[in-house]
Amino acid sequence: MHSVAILVLDGVVPFDMAAPMQVFDWTRLPDGRRAYRVRLCAERPEVLADGGFTLRVERGLEALADADTVIVPGRAEDAPPPSAAVLAALRAAAGSGTRIASVCVGAFVLAEAGLLDGLRATTHWVAADRLARAFPDVDVRPDVLYVDNGQILTSAGAAAALDMCLHMIRRDLGSAVAANAARMSVMPLEREGGQAQFIVHEHPPVPRGSDLEPLLDWIGDNLAHEVTLGAMAARVSMSERTFSRRFREQTGTTPLQWLLRARVRRAQYLLENSDYTVERIAQQAGFGSPTAFRERFRKVVGTTPYAYRSTFNGRRVNGERVPR
């Protein structure tokens, strides 16, 4: 029986811990036998979880040495850093060939142990920039559900951990067993790791009092119209070259890239909050044509406008969500 150890540290997020625990525990072989033995382990017998309750854990860090797979759930942002003993146990497990996976911001623990150096990795999109800044040797991919490097895997939010776990089950035991585990979890098996997270692309921060603030307000008011680099530069009385340089200095991106993100964010808002047709949204967000809108929206958001709307624009009928 394949052994799975879920490492719970202070500040552990309960759902991040429970999701892989349940998916692996529900998995059955074709003859009905359990496929995985799932155990919680911790550095100390008592762990304070995010939410203010205490977990009693029977197994210590030695469980990592006996496991075939180690899962590291996410933790609260104010959780204390992992101890030297925890990091050493993770390195030892990796050195012996154990498969190690993280859920959500559990990727920070793997990165702290040096297990993600030189590898692609993901985490929840909200924390992706922070992970990239803290660990520059990690190739952070903020727009995917999970990343499989073979021995080391990372997933985005807790829901994406379900996708990652089903992927591991399929690797271990084949598609039929994984499909049954997906049915038990009432979720599809088909979502692949490269599918994009639904990221809300906020504008890069602009310092308060910046001389660009009036221009950015003007852009936001004129997204339905053609906005050129020359027009933006003229509004602040600069040459295009000087304007582009100043814009990047203050926002960290180019004027045209900022404009594209502004158009996409407007389109996201309309898809979430209106019944407008794709053609009308393309016009109001300034994409010119529905074809250009679909192509650029998919490139930035990672899915089609239709799929985005079906996920985020809905109303309730008798307590059930009905897409508009």
N, C-alpha and C positions, 0 to 999 in steps of 0.2 A: 504494500500500500504506500502510495506516494505521501510523504510527510510535508505539511505546510506549517511553517511557524510564522505567526503574526506578531511582530515586535511592537509592543505598546509602550510608549514613553509618556512622561508627564505632559499634559496638555493634548493628549490624543483626541482627535475628532471622532466621536462615536460612529458616525455613518461611514467614515473612511475605514474604520476597523471592521464594522459589521458587514459591509458589502462583500468583500472577498471571503470573509468567514462563512457567510451563508451560501454564496455561489459554489465554493469548493465543497462545503458540507452536503449540499443537495445533489452533487454529481454522483451518478450511479453508472456502473458498468452494465453491459447488456444483460448479464445474469442477475442484476439487482443488487450486487454488492457495492459497498461504498468504494469510491475510487481514491479518495483522499482522507488522510487523518489530519485534522486541523487543530492546532494548539496555539493558545496565547502564551507569550513569554515576555518577560520584563526584567529590568535590572534589579528591581526590588519587588517584594510581594504585594505592595500596595501602590497603585498608580492613580494620580489625580487626573481625571479626564476633563476635557473641555466641557463646560456645563455644570461643573461643581460637584460631581459625584465621584466616588472612589471605586476603583476596580481592584478586586483581589485576584492575583495571578499566581498560579501554582508553579509554573516553570520559570527558571532563570535564563540567563544568557547562554548557558550551556546547550539549550535547545537549538540554538542556531547551528551548532556543530553537527547535530543529528538530522537536520532538516534537508529535504531535497529542494524546497523553495522557501525563501524568506520574503515576507511582505512587510513593508514599512508604511503604515498609514500616515496621513497628514496630521499636523499638530496646530494648536492655536498660535497666533502670531506672537503672543507674549510668552510662549513656552520657553523654559530654560534651554540652553544649548545642550546637545547630546554629550554625555560624558566620554572621557577617554576610553573607558571600559567598553561602552557601547560601540564606539567607532572601531576599536580594535577587534571586537567580536564580528562586526560586519566585514572588516577587511579579511579576517581569518576565514570566514565563510566563503567569501568571494575567491580567496586564494585556493580553497579546496574544490572549487568548481560549482558551488551551490548557486542555483538560479536566484536572483534577488530582484525584487520589483518594488516600486514605490507607488503610493496613491496620492494624487494631488500634490500638496506641498511637502509630502514625505521625501520628494526629490532633494530637498535641501539637506536632509540627513545623509543621503547617499553622496551628495556632492561634498559635504563636510568630511566624509570618510575617504574622499578621493576616488570613489568608484565611477564617477561620471567624467573624469578627465579625458579629453579627447573624443568623447562620445556625443552622439545626438541624444537629446533628452527633452522632455516636456513637463509641464506642470500646469496648474490652473492659469488661464491667461492673465488674470489679475496680478499674479505673482511672477510672471515670466520675466519681465524687465528686471525685477529685483534679483532673481536667480542669475540672470546673465551678468549683472553688475558685480554680484558677490563672487561669482565663480567664472571668470573669463575663459578658463580652459574648457568649459562645457559649451557645446554647440546647442543652444536652446532653441527649440522649435515651438513657438507659442500657439501655432494654429492647427495642431493635430490632436487626436484623441489619445493616442499612446504611441510610444516608440519602442520597438523591439530590436535590441542590439545583439540578441542571441542569449547571452547569460544575464545581462542587465536590461531591465525594462522599466519604463516610467509611464505614468498615465496622467491625464489632465484631472478634471474634477472627479468627485466620487462616482458619478454616473459613468464616466469614461473608464473607471476602474472595472466596472462590470464588463465592458467590452474587452479590456485587457485580460481579465480572468478567463473569459470565454475563449479568447485567442490562445491562451496558454493551455486550456483544456483541449482545444482542437489540436494543438501541437502534440500534446501528450497522448491523447486517446482517440483522435480522429473526429471527423465532422458529425457522425451520428450521435456520439456521446455528448459532444458540445451542443448540438441542436436540442437534445433533451434537457440539458442544463439551462439553455436559453429559455425553453418553454417553462421550466420550473420558476425561472426568474421573471417571466412574463415580459420578455424583451426580445428584439430581433437578434439573430446571430450574424446578420450580414454586414453590419457597420464595420468598416475596415479602419485600421489605425490612422491612415492618412486622411480620413475625413476631417474637415475643419471643425474646430470648436466654433460656437456661435459667439464671436467676439464683438463687443461694442467698441467701435473705433472712435474713441474720443479724440478731440484735437490736441496736439501737443500744447503744453501749458505756455502761456505768454505772460511775462512779468507784468504785474499791475503797473499802470502808468506808462507802458511801452508806447512808443510813437506809432506802433502798428495796430493798436487796438481799434481806432476808428476805421482803418482799412478792413480789418477782419469783420467788423460789424457790417460794413458795406458789402463785403463778399456774401455774408450770410443772408442779406436782404435781396441779393441779386442772383441767387443760384439758378433761377429759372432762365436767366439770360446768358448770353455768351460773355465770358470773362477771360480776357487774354492777359498774358504777362505784361504786355505793353500798357494795357489799361490800368492794371494794378500799380505799375511803376509810376505812371503819370499821376495817379491820385496822391502819391506821396512825394511828387516832384523829384524823382530820382531817375537815373538811367537804369535800364533793365539789369545791367551787370551789377551796379551798386545795390540796387534793390534786392536782387537775388542773394547777394552776399549778406546784407543786413537781415533779410528774412531768415536765412538759415541760422545766423548767429542767435537770433531771438527765439526761434521755434524749434530748431533742430531738424528741419526738413525744408524741402523746396516749396516755392509758392504753388506750383502746379500740383505737387503731391498733396499739399494741404487742401487745395481746392477739390481734388478728387475725393479725399476723405470727407470733406464737408458735404459733397454731393451724395456720397454713399450714406452718410449719417442721416441726411434729410430723407433719402429713400427708405432707410430702415424705419425711421419714425412714421412715414406714411404707410408703409407695409404693416406696421404694428397697430396703427390707430385709425386707419381709414379703409373704405371699400373701393378706393380708386382703382381703375384698371392699371395694368403695367404700363400701357401707353401714356396715360395721364401722369403717372409717377415719374416716368422717364422724362417727360416734358417739364414737370415742376422741379425736378432735381437737376435739370440742365444737361442731361446726357445726349440730347439731340435726337436719338432714335431708340426704339425698344431693343433693337439688336445690340447697339453699343451699351445700353444700360445693362442688359443681361450679362454680356461678356465682362464688363468692368466690375459689376456687382459680384459675380462669381469669383473673379480674380482676387478681390479684396476680402470678401466675407467667407468665401469657400463653399458657397452653396448657391442655388438659384433663388431669384426673388420669390417664386412660387413656393419653394420648400421653406424659405424663411418665414413667409406669411403664414403658411399652414402650421408652423410651430408656435409663432408668437402673436398671431392675431386670432383671437377666438372669443366666443361668448358662451355663457352657461345656459343650458336647457335642462331642467330637472337635475341639476347638479353635475351634468356632464358637459365636457368641453366640446363645442361644435365649431370647426373652422369656418370662418366667414367666406 
